[in-house]
């Protein structure tokens, strides 16, 4: 191995190690029922900001690390085709049970693929998705993926996302911003400058920036002094 290849191999091994740890972390959270991150309603910023990202048409929408989010149903009800991915089979099963839907299930590579009407949900590792899985996808909705990942994985997540998607994609990204030293994530703080660094191409528009700490007692109890929720419109 040449000396110039060693840093690349080290980076790959580090990302692989952290990916495995991250999968185990979230699998364990679902198994223990520690899912305070799950929102038992449609996310308000999806409702208010989606018309800006997708103003006048139905689309194929990708939702990464979806959990059992009610946002999937909201998107489907508006006529969109939804493609989602989630690593926890418990989360996937809970979603369909709570919707009272009976999906078809098939094995596809490393995934169990759940399908119901216009929804295709891949149960498995996000990083194992291929561009064929997201054919014709035009929009992305990320409410809980980027902020769930430690810094070492966020750039790998975005790089893979851009490799998966065709050209001309619009994305609604929801992030949290706080002083990272005040609380260990997840969810992690993702500052505006990091969003710019992760998504350097195309257009970035900060749609809303709300201070939400007074409505989040679980974060106040962890010692946060400020907590902002931001919604971004990204196009590339």
Helices and strands as residue ranges (DSSP letters): H 3-32, H 44-53, E 60-64, H 71-77, E 81-86, H 89-99, E 104-108, E 111-116, E 119-123, G 126-128, G 131-134, E 139-142, G 146-148, H 151-164, E 170-177, G 180-182, H 192-198, E 203-211, G 213-215, H 217-220, E 228-235
